[in-house]
Amino acid sequence: MRLTTFSDYALRVLMYAGAAEGRLITIEETSRVYNISRAHLMKVVNILTKTGYLRGVRGRSGGFTLALPPADINLGAVVRATEPDFALVECFATGNQCVITGCCRLPNVLNEALTSFVKTLDRYTLADIMLEERDFSVPPPADETRGPDFAAAGPGG
């Protein structure tokens, strides 16, 4: 399972807006902080505003801020709002051409895994992953790999 870049950016935008503690931030500022395309962020901010996670202020001195308290922004709900689909395999999507669809048992296993993934996100809110504004100026550690170490777990987890 891999989140789209859109969902990744959406979570980052919310984290940055949360760290600003009500201060209006701009797409330009956010683009600079994350070194992300302004065009991509415009789309992300637009969706987050339409779905009620951000409040936008138009005009010369405009920007955006969180529309809800961080504790009310559920990470699972954000991912559901920003992911285009959860088609992990061909048969989950329209236009499926897999010849074993009628008898395959893999979708049941993958649905269970996907449900666990989203249920885990549902247990957390933006408040759980909040940073302070100064954290956004700290350079990333050199050559640090993130994520699970499946090799260390051995066969079968």
Disulfide bonds with the S-S distance in Angstrom:
none
